[in-house]
Amino acid sequence: MSFNAPKSMAEQIAQHLANQIISGQRVEHERIQELKVVDELDVSRGSVREALLLMERRHLVDIVPRRGAMVAEISADSVENLFDVFGVLVTRLAVLVAQRWQNNELDSLIQHLVLLQSIAEQKDREEFMAQVFRLLTMAYPLARNEYLHEVLVNMQPAVHRCYALAQRYKPNDGQAALVFFSALMTGVTKREVELLPGAVKQYFDHQLALVLAAIEANKCDKINVKNK
């Protein structure tokens, strides 16, 4: 039996601010003023500070001495580095799950994949993306490696932010994700670990290309606005 403790106030605040950053409501280099968050959410300043430290650990904000917290930049270099490391970690996750799953532990993942297919058909892109990351989160405990689990949890919000940016500039129907997770599930279910690295690399290369194109488009938009 697993025990899921309720989220702390700091965790709830961090999730609220993370959603704003992922959705684009807060843009890179924007300062997050503690007192404004305190007033907006009616919470303590200590909880807000703790939340910002959580978000720094999750690569969504930078905390600068004497300037406070600012929304982290999304650059081509930072995204390439992020996807490079996250892809390696997801590959390791898939291999460990394939080697270590027991009894009926994959049932919930398979059911969630069916849910993803249903959402894709409805073309609800925002919900589809949220459930893609939910599927990843569900897989973390099955690897039975608490260190890998922790690192993936901390990196996932930054990757989610990149995916959301790509979706805003070039929405897609999620078919690439469905093909990827179906292939991954087949390899994991059959414990065919040799199939997993190639599947992960192909999918992450595809997604990285979309994110980099979105960054370039975003840069062009900013230049056009400045020149008006």
C-alpha positions as a LaTeX table, in Angstrom:
\begin{tabular}{lrrr}
\hline
Residue & $x$ (\AA) & $y$ (\AA) & $z$ (\AA) \\
\hline
Met1 & 0.00 & 0.00 & 0.00 \\
Ser2 & 1.40 & 3.42 & $-0.94$ \\
Phe3 & 0.75 & 6.58 & 1.08 \\
Asn4 & 0.26 & 9.86 & $-0.73$ \\
Ala5 & 0.60 & 12.81 & 1.62 \\
Pro6 & $-1.37$ & 15.95 & 0.71 \\
Lys7 & 0.63 & 18.64 & $-1.04$ \\
Ser8 & 2.16 & 21.26 & 1.22 \\
Met9 & 1.16 & 24.92 & 0.82 \\
Ala10 & 4.53 & 25.64 & $-0.82$ \\
Glu11 & 3.97 & 22.79 & $-3.28$ \\
Gln12 & 0.50 & 24.13 & $-4.14$ \\
Ile13 & 1.88 & 27.63 & $-4.72$ \\
Ala14 & 4.71 & 26.23 & $-6.84$ \\
Gln15 & 2.19 & 24.30 & $-8.95$ \\
His16 & 0.06 & 27.43 & $-9.42$ \\
Leu17 & 3.03 & 29.52 & $-10.56$ \\
Ala18 & 4.35 & 26.65 & $-12.70$ \\
Asn19 & 1.02 & 26.46 & $-14.53$ \\
Gln20 & 1.27 & 30.18 & $-15.29$ \\
Ile21 & 4.78 & 29.77 & $-16.69$ \\
Ile22 & 3.96 & 26.64 & $-18.70$ \\
Ser23 & 0.88 & 28.27 & $-20.22$ \\
Gly24 & 2.84 & 31.39 & $-21.19$ \\
Gln25 & 1.02 & 33.75 & $-18.81$ \\
Arg26 & 4.39 & 34.53 & $-17.27$ \\
Val27 & 7.19 & 35.07 & $-19.77$ \\
Glu28 & 10.94 & 34.59 & $-19.55$ \\
His29 & 12.86 & 37.14 & $-17.48$ \\
Glu30 & 9.62 & 38.33 & $-15.85$ \\
Arg31 & 10.14 & 39.04 & $-12.17$ \\
Ile32 & 7.94 & 37.12 & $-9.74$ \\
Gln33 & 7.29 & 39.52 & $-6.87$ \\
Glu34 & 6.80 & 37.70 & $-3.58$ \\
Leu35 & 4.41 & 40.25 & $-2.05$ \\
Lys36 & 2.14 & 40.21 & $-5.09$ \\
Val37 & 1.90 & 36.43 & $-4.90$ \\
Val38 & 1.22 & 36.68 & $-1.15$ \\
Asp39 & $-1.66$ & 39.10 & $-1.78$ \\
Glu40 & $-3.02$ & 37.20 & $-4.79$ \\
Leu41 & $-3.14$ & 33.81 & $-3.06$ \\
Asp42 & $-3.57$ & 35.00 & 0.56 \\
Val43 & $-0.63$ & 32.92 & 1.78 \\
Ser44 & 2.44 & 33.56 & 3.90 \\
Arg45 & 5.62 & 35.03 & 2.50 \\
Gly46 & 7.56 & 32.07 & 3.88 \\
Ser47 & 5.44 & 29.66 & 1.82 \\
Val48 & 6.00 & 31.74 & $-1.31$ \\
Arg49 & 9.77 & 31.74 & $-0.76$ \\
Glu50 & 9.75 & 27.98 & $-0.27$ \\
Ala51 & 7.69 & 27.60 & $-3.45$ \\
Leu52 & 10.17 & 29.68 & $-5.43$ \\
Leu53 & 13.03 & 27.50 & $-4.22$ \\
Leu54 & 11.10 & 24.45 & $-5.42$ \\
Met55 & 10.61 & 26.10 & $-8.81$ \\
Glu56 & 14.30 & 26.95 & $-9.05$ \\
Arg57 & 15.08 & 23.27 & $-8.45$ \\
Arg58 & 12.63 & 22.47 & $-11.27$ \\
His59 & 14.34 & 24.88 & $-13.69$ \\
Leu60 & 11.37 & 27.23 & $-14.08$ \\
Val61 & 12.81 & 30.24 & $-12.27$ \\
Asp62 & 16.21 & 31.74 & $-11.57$ \\
Ile63 & 16.78 & 33.35 & $-8.17$ \\
Val64 & 19.17 & 36.26 & $-8.61$ \\
Pro65 & 20.82 & 37.99 & $-5.61$ \\
Arg66 & 19.24 & 41.39 & $-4.83$ \\
Arg67 & 16.75 & 40.93 & $-7.70$ \\
Gly68 & 14.69 & 37.98 & $-6.55$ \\
Ala69 & 13.03 & 35.31 & $-8.65$ \\
Met70 & 12.70 & 35.63 & $-12.41$ \\
Val71 & 11.12 & 33.28 & $-14.94$ \\
Ala72 & 13.91 & 31.22 & $-16.50$ \\
Glu73 & 14.90 & 31.86 & $-20.09$ \\
Ile74 & 14.15 & 29.37 & $-22.85$ \\
Ser75 & 17.06 & 29.39 & $-25.30$ \\
Ala76 & 18.02 & 26.95 & $-28.03$ \\
Asp77 & 21.12 & 25.88 & $-26.09$ \\
Ser78 & 19.26 & 25.34 & $-22.81$ \\
Val79 & 16.51 & 23.34 & $-24.52$ \\
Glu80 & 18.99 & 21.12 & $-26.36$ \\
Asn81 & 20.79 & 20.42 & $-23.08$ \\
Leu82 & 17.49 & 19.77 & $-21.30$ \\
Phe83 & 16.23 & 17.32 & $-23.92$ \\
Asp84 & 19.62 & 15.60 & $-24.08$ \\
Val85 & 19.59 & 14.81 & $-20.36$ \\
Phe86 & 15.86 & 14.15 & $-20.07$ \\
Gly87 & 16.00 & 11.74 & $-23.01$ \\
Val88 & 18.79 & 9.76 & $-21.35$ \\
Leu89 & 16.82 & 9.63 & $-18.10$ \\
Val90 & 13.58 & 8.55 & $-19.80$ \\
Thr91 & 15.50 & 5.81 & $-21.60$ \\
Arg92 & 16.85 & 4.59 & $-18.27$ \\
Leu93 & 13.36 & 4.82 & $-16.78$ \\
Ala94 & 11.92 & 2.68 & $-19.57$ \\
Val95 & 14.66 & 0.07 & $-19.22$ \\
Leu96 & 14.23 & $-0.19$ & $-15.46$ \\
Val97 & 10.44 & $-0.43$ & $-15.70$ \\
Ala98 & 10.82 & $-3.17$ & $-18.34$ \\
Gln99 & 13.17 & $-5.09$ & $-16.06$ \\
Arg100 & 11.36 & $-4.54$ & $-12.76$ \\
Trp101 & 7.59 & $-4.40$ & $-13.28$ \\
Gln102 & 5.68 & $-7.04$ & $-11.38$ \\
Asn103 & 2.28 & $-8.74$ & $-11.56$ \\
Asn104 & $-0.37$ & $-6.28$ & $-12.83$ \\
Glu105 & 1.63 & $-3.07$ & $-12.37$ \\
Leu106 & 1.43 & $-2.15$ & $-16.06$ \\
Asp107 & $-2.38$ & $-2.27$ & $-16.16$ \\
Ser108 & $-2.83$ & 1.36 & $-15.12$ \\
Leu109 & $-0.30$ & 2.52 & $-17.74$ \\
Ile110 & $-2.08$ & 0.57 & $-20.47$ \\
Gln111 & $-5.44$ & 2.01 & $-19.41$ \\
His112 & $-3.97$ & 5.51 & $-19.43$ \\
Leu113 & $-2.66$ & 4.96 & $-22.95$ \\
Val114 & $-6.24$ & 4.16 & $-24.02$ \\
Leu115 & $-7.32$ & 7.43 & $-22.38$ \\
Leu116 & $-4.66$ & 9.29 & $-24.36$ \\
Gln117 & $-6.01$ & 7.82 & $-27.59$ \\
Ser118 & $-9.49$ & 9.01 & $-26.69$ \\
Ile119 & $-8.29$ & 12.54 & $-25.87$ \\
Ala120 & $-6.31$ & 12.69 & $-29.13$ \\
Glu121 & $-9.47$ & 11.89 & $-31.07$ \\
Gln122 & $-11.23$ & 14.77 & $-29.32$ \\
Lys123 & $-8.32$ & 17.07 & $-30.30$ \\
Asp124 & $-8.09$ & 18.54 & $-26.80$ \\
Arg125 & $-4.39$ & 19.39 & $-27.11$ \\
Glu126 & $-3.92$ & 20.95 & $-23.68$ \\
Glu127 & $-5.51$ & 18.01 & $-21.88$ \\
Phe128 & $-3.62$ & 15.56 & $-24.08$ \\
Met129 & $-0.30$ & 17.15 & $-23.16$ \\
Ala130 & $-1.17$ & 17.14 & $-19.46$ \\
Gln131 & $-2.05$ & 13.45 & $-19.60$ \\
Val132 & 1.17 & 12.60 & $-21.48$ \\
Phe133 & 3.12 & 13.90 & $-18.51$ \\
Arg134 & 0.71 & 12.17 & $-16.15$ \\
Leu135 & 1.59 & 8.89 & $-17.88$ \\
Leu136 & 5.29 & 9.52 & $-17.35$ \\
Thr137 & 4.67 & 10.34 & $-13.68$ \\
Met138 & 2.76 & 7.07 & $-13.23$ \\
Ala139 & 5.78 & 5.16 & $-14.56$ \\
Tyr140 & 8.34 & 6.69 & $-12.19$ \\
Pro141 & 7.65 & 4.46 & $-9.14$ \\
Leu142 & 7.78 & 1.30 & $-11.25$ \\
Ala143 & 11.50 & 1.83 & $-11.90$ \\
Arg144 & 12.10 & 1.39 & $-8.16$ \\
Asn145 & 14.90 & 3.95 & $-8.16$ \\
Glu146 & 14.16 & 6.88 & $-5.85$ \\
Tyr147 & 17.08 & 8.95 & $-7.17$ \\
Leu148 & 15.96 & 8.67 & $-10.78$ \\
His149 & 12.40 & 9.39 & $-9.65$ \\
Glu150 & 13.44 & 12.61 & $-7.91$ \\
Val151 & 15.51 & 13.91 & $-10.82$ \\
Leu152 & 12.74 & 13.21 & $-13.35$ \\
Val153 & 10.14 & 14.95 & $-11.18$ \\
Asn154 & 12.34 & 18.03 & $-10.96$ \\
Met155 & 13.06 & 18.14 & $-14.71$ \\
Gln156 & 9.56 & 17.38 & $-15.96$ \\
Pro157 & 8.05 & 20.90 & $-15.49$ \\
Ala158 & 10.75 & 22.48 & $-17.67$ \\
Val159 & 10.15 & 19.88 & $-20.41$ \\
His160 & 6.38 & 20.43 & $-20.10$ \\
Arg161 & 6.98 & 24.16 & $-20.59$ \\
Cys162 & 8.93 & 23.48 & $-23.79$ \\
Tyr163 & 6.19 & 21.21 & $-25.15$ \\
Ala164 & 3.54 & 23.83 & $-24.36$ \\
Leu165 & 5.54 & 26.48 & $-26.23$ \\
Ala166 & 5.80 & 24.22 & $-29.27$ \\
Gln167 & 2.06 & 23.54 & $-29.14$ \\
Arg168 & 1.25 & 27.26 & $-29.14$ \\
Tyr169 & 3.24 & 27.79 & $-32.32$ \\
Lys170 & 2.44 & 24.60 & $-34.18$ \\
Pro171 & $-0.34$ & 22.50 & $-32.67$ \\
Asn172 & $-0.24$ & 18.82 & $-33.62$ \\
Asp173 & $-2.71$ & 15.99 & $-33.15$ \\
Gly174 & $-0.58$ & 13.97 & $-30.76$ \\
Gln175 & $-0.05$ & 11.07 & $-33.15$ \\
Ala176 & 3.73 & 11.13 & $-32.66$ \\
Ala177 & 3.24 & 10.80 & $-28.91$ \\
Leu178 & 0.75 & 7.95 & $-29.33$ \\
Val179 & 3.12 & 6.07 & $-31.63$ \\
Phe180 & 5.98 & 6.63 & $-29.18$ \\
Phe181 & 4.13 & 5.47 & $-26.09$ \\
Ser182 & 2.64 & 2.49 & $-27.92$ \\
Ala183 & 6.11 & 1.40 & $-29.04$ \\
Leu184 & 7.48 & 2.01 & $-25.56$ \\
Met185 & 4.68 & 0.04 & $-23.93$ \\
Thr186 & 5.26 & $-2.87$ & $-26.30$ \\
Gly187 & 8.97 & $-2.97$ & $-25.44$ \\
Val188 & 8.31 & $-2.63$ & $-21.71$ \\
Thr189 & 5.54 & $-5.25$ & $-21.65$ \\
Lys190 & 7.67 & $-7.79$ & $-23.53$ \\
Arg191 & 10.79 & $-6.75$ & $-21.60$ \\
Glu192 & 12.54 & $-6.12$ & $-24.92$ \\
Val193 & 14.90 & $-3.46$ & $-23.57$ \\
Glu194 & 16.92 & $-3.31$ & $-26.78$ \\
Leu195 & 13.95 & $-1.60$ & $-28.51$ \\
Leu196 & 13.66 & 1.22 & $-26.00$ \\
Pro197 & 16.66 & 3.53 & $-26.64$ \\
Gly198 & 15.85 & 3.91 & $-30.34$ \\
Ala199 & 12.18 & 4.67 & $-29.67$ \\
Val200 & 13.03 & 7.32 & $-27.08$ \\
Lys201 & 15.68 & 8.98 & $-29.27$ \\
Gln202 & 13.41 & 9.17 & $-32.32$ \\
Tyr203 & 10.60 & 10.77 & $-30.34$ \\
Phe204 & 12.79 & 13.24 & $-28.45$ \\
Asp205 & 14.60 & 14.31 & $-31.63$ \\
His206 & 11.20 & 15.01 & $-33.21$ \\
Gln207 & 9.97 & 17.00 & $-30.22$ \\
Leu208 & 13.22 & 18.94 & $-29.92$ \\
Ala209 & 12.92 & 20.06 & $-33.55$ \\
Leu210 & 9.39 & 21.36 & $-32.84$ \\
Val211 & 10.52 & 23.26 & $-29.74$ \\
Leu212 & 13.51 & 24.83 & $-31.49$ \\
Ala213 & 11.25 & 25.97 & $-34.34$ \\
Ala214 & 8.89 & 27.52 & $-31.78$ \\
Ile215 & 11.77 & 29.35 & $-30.08$ \\
Glu216 & 12.84 & 30.80 & $-33.44$ \\
Ala217 & 9.26 & 31.82 & $-34.25$ \\
Asn218 & 8.89 & 33.41 & $-30.82$ \\
Lys219 & 12.12 & 35.36 & $-31.37$ \\
Cys220 & 10.86 & 36.65 & $-34.70$ \\
Asp221 & 7.56 & 37.73 & $-33.13$ \\
Lys222 & 9.43 & 39.75 & $-30.50$ \\
Ile223 & 11.53 & 41.46 & $-33.17$ \\
Asn224 & 8.43 & 42.32 & $-35.19$ \\
Val225 & 6.71 & 43.80 & $-32.14$ \\
Lys226 & 9.79 & 45.87 & $-31.28$ \\
Asn227 & 10.02 & 47.25 & $-34.85$ \\
Lys228 & 6.39 & 48.37 & $-34.97$ \\
\hline
\end{tabular}
